[in-house]
Amino acid sequence: MAKKLDSKAKTKTRPSRSVKNMLAERAADARGALAWNDAQVALLGTASDASVARQLNITHNAVAQQRYRRGIPAFGASIKEATTRWSKAMINKLGTVSDRKIAEKVGVDVTTVATKRRSLGIASFATNTKPQRSWTKSELKLLGKMPDTHIAAQLGIHRRIVMLKRRELGIENPTHQAYRTLWNDEVKAMFGKVPDKHIAKLLKCSRSTVAAYRRRYQQRQGTHVPQ
């Protein structure tokens, strides 16, 4: 009898499979917090977060968080977002009232509204109703010189405040600048003529990084690049 009770006690204290999975994902996310190099950053947005995660051997969440921090749009659009027709009047409402109110009126979830608002660089209603931050000349000079997250950490403010100010002044995201530098016209001209592995060696990145960008590039061009 004592053995049976002891066995039941052990069963109750044993972590469930879902808890184990959650702990494993958190550990993997911690690995994903390592410094990202240019080749890894170049992958963001070129394929689904899940696909990029598999290539880098980290979790989907780690990729999504890194992409969002750098202001890189997701690959493609969600079914709900793609099927939602945004009229001019609806778009003009974004940021003037809460996302929840707009979601209720349009008949979509709050996430869909927030995603649309962010894609247009529109601050949330809560942000718009707060007093605007005063920027010094030295702080403004930082914009576009380093990632928004670095400036935000240096100034002790939220990343979105930096991003919105940068966009307001028409300053390009430095991550996008680095992205264009890596994938310049000379590199693009090699697609279909030079094997991915040779391009990867030239750029000092992995072959999978080159293959992912090449596929995205040929989709935009509407052409098939043989490999």
Order of alpha helices (4+ residues) and beta strands (2+ residues): alpha-alpha-alpha-alpha-alpha-alpha-alpha-alpha-alpha-alpha-alpha-alpha-alpha-alpha-alpha-alpha-alpha
